[in-house]
Amino acid sequence: MMKTSYPVYKGLQQPLVYRGFKGRFIAWGIASLVIGLVTGGLIGTLTSMYFGGFLTILLIVGGLGLTFQRQKAGLYAKSRATGVFIHPVKLKLRYGQQPQKKGI
């Protein structure tokens, strides 16, 4: 019998990448394209074709620029808060129950 080997795809844990956009930012890029086209088309039909075309280009470039900017911060939204956080304990004792004493 002949031994057959198959290549193993090593990129299974990598985020999906399309034209520089990674993961969820692919959807953000598509949304900015669609919103720019629809808004520019509506404004173009209501006012002027040239103003609608200019607004279309402006919205698409602005949306894709914002998407690239947000992508630089990382794939997941993380809070960057610094400091000491104290979480108060809010436990209630049942009626008639005595608090337990420590150290005896």
C-alpha positions as CSV (number, residue, x, y, z in Angstrom):
1,M,0.0,0.0,0.0
2,M,1.1,3.5,-0.8
3,K,1.2,6.1,2.0
4,T,-0.6,9.3,1.0
5,S,0.1,12.5,2.8
6,Y,-2.1,15.6,2.8
7,P,-1.0,19.1,3.6
8,V,-2.3,20.5,6.8
9,Y,-3.7,24.0,6.8
10,K,-2.0,25.9,9.6
11,G,-4.0,29.1,9.5
12,L,-7.2,27.9,11.3
13,Q,-6.7,30.1,14.3
14,Q,-6.0,33.2,12.2
15,P,-8.7,35.8,11.6
16,L,-10.1,36.1,8.1
17,V,-8.3,38.7,6.1
18,Y,-9.6,40.4,2.9
19,R,-7.7,43.4,1.3
20,G,-6.2,44.5,4.6
21,F,-9.4,44.2,6.6
22,K,-9.4,41.5,9.4
23,G,-12.3,39.7,11.0
24,R,-15.3,41.9,11.8
25,F,-13.8,44.9,10.0
26,I,-14.6,43.2,6.7
27,A,-18.3,43.8,7.5
28,W,-17.5,47.4,8.6
29,G,-15.8,48.0,5.2
30,I,-18.8,46.5,3.3
31,A,-21.2,48.5,5.4
32,S,-19.3,51.8,4.7
33,L,-19.4,51.0,1.0
34,V,-23.1,50.3,1.0
35,I,-24.0,53.3,3.2
36,G,-21.9,55.6,1.0
37,L,-23.5,54.4,-2.2
38,V,-27.1,54.5,-0.9
39,T,-26.7,57.9,0.8
40,G,-24.9,59.4,-2.1
41,G,-27.4,58.0,-4.6
42,L,-30.3,59.4,-2.6
43,I,-28.7,62.8,-2.2
44,G,-27.8,62.8,-5.9
45,T,-31.4,62.2,-7.0
46,L,-32.8,64.8,-4.6
47,T,-30.3,67.6,-5.2
48,S,-27.5,67.5,-7.9
49,M,-25.8,64.5,-9.5
50,Y,-22.4,66.1,-8.9
51,F,-23.0,66.8,-5.2
52,G,-24.3,63.2,-4.9
53,G,-21.2,61.8,-6.5
54,F,-18.9,63.9,-4.4
55,L,-20.8,62.9,-1.2
56,T,-20.6,59.2,-2.3
57,I,-16.8,59.4,-2.6
58,L,-16.5,61.4,0.6
59,L,-18.6,58.9,2.6
60,I,-16.9,55.8,1.2
61,V,-13.3,57.2,1.8
62,G,-14.3,58.4,5.3
63,G,-15.9,55.1,6.2
64,L,-13.0,53.0,5.0
65,G,-10.5,55.4,6.7
66,L,-12.4,55.1,10.0
67,T,-12.5,51.3,9.6
68,F,-8.7,51.2,9.1
69,Q,-8.2,53.5,12.1
70,R,-10.4,51.4,14.4
71,Q,-8.7,48.2,13.2
72,K,-5.3,49.5,14.4
73,A,-6.7,49.4,18.0
74,G,-7.2,45.6,17.7
75,L,-9.8,43.1,16.8
76,Y,-11.7,43.2,20.0
77,A,-12.8,46.3,21.9
78,K,-10.8,46.5,25.1
79,S,-11.2,49.0,27.8
80,R,-7.9,50.6,28.7
81,A,-8.8,51.8,32.2
82,T,-6.0,52.1,34.7
83,G,-6.2,52.4,38.5
84,V,-7.4,50.5,41.5
85,F,-10.9,49.2,41.4
86,I,-12.7,48.2,44.7
87,H,-15.8,46.2,44.3
88,P,-18.0,46.5,47.5
89,V,-19.5,43.3,48.9
90,K,-23.3,43.5,49.0
91,L,-24.3,40.3,50.8
92,K,-27.4,40.3,52.9
93,L,-27.9,38.1,55.9
94,R,-31.2,36.2,56.4
95,Y,-33.5,37.3,59.2
96,G,-32.3,36.0,62.5
97,Q,-28.8,35.0,61.3
98,Q,-25.8,36.3,63.2
99,P,-22.7,37.4,61.4
100,Q,-19.8,35.0,61.7
101,K,-16.9,36.2,63.8
102,K,-13.3,35.7,62.6
103,G,-10.2,35.0,64.7
104,I,-11.7,33.0,67.6
